[in-house]
Amino acid sequence: MDKGTFIRSAVLFVALVNQILVIFGKSPLPLSSELVEQFVAVTFTVVSSVFAWFKNNYITKKGKQQREILENSGLTKKKPN
């Protein structure tokens, strides 16, 4: 079993156990709604920030090739080589 399959299986197992506990009225994680709200807000901010940074910067090999094509075509502010 590869690493990705193991992680997905573990997350699925935890989610299923959580759902079973919720069905029987048990709170598996004693969290307040305020704490959950803060966690969701922080998670959204971090994920959207990393996504925006990744998408707006040419950090992958493909992205560097795209930047080079744009520059050579004169489609950026930088002058072509």
Buried (B, 14 or more C-beta within 10 A) or exposed (E): EEEEEEEEEEEEEEEEEBEEEEEEEEEEEEEEEEEEEEEEEEEEEEEEEEEEEEEEEEEEEEBEEEBEEBBEEEEEEEEEE
